[in-house]
Amino acid sequence: MTPASHPPDTDVARVRRYCQRRVPPQARDQVRLDTEIRGSAITIIERRAPWRDDLGPEWSRLKVARLRYHHGAWTLHWAARNGRWRPYPDLDPSPRLDDLLAEIDRDPAGAFWG
């Protein structure tokens, strides 16, 4: 993998700030948005505190979106029911990461937030 395929550090930081802003401080003991970086992808994960004692102390994990960086452009992907990533059909690749984050926020098809 060439270094050019890794997301720019500034974009990784931008996604992390997006995740922080998306959850109000007073709710962070119940829900969080985390990022996982793997190769050219940044995955946004929703984590929720256990809501029943019999479920144990582990926070649940739900895949929200995957942003992939390739040759200077970002593509957006959503998690299908089977857990596989599918290209998001309503947004062309963009060199502007903010275009993808705005689409995740809008979520007109209910692909990210249900």
Secondary structure, DSSP 8 states (H G I E B T S, - for coil): --GGGS--HHHHHHHHHHHHHHS-GGGTTTEEEEEEEETTEEEEEEEE--SSGGG-S--EEEEEEEEEEETTEEEEEEE-TTS-EEE-TTS--BS-HHHHHHHHHH-TTSSS--
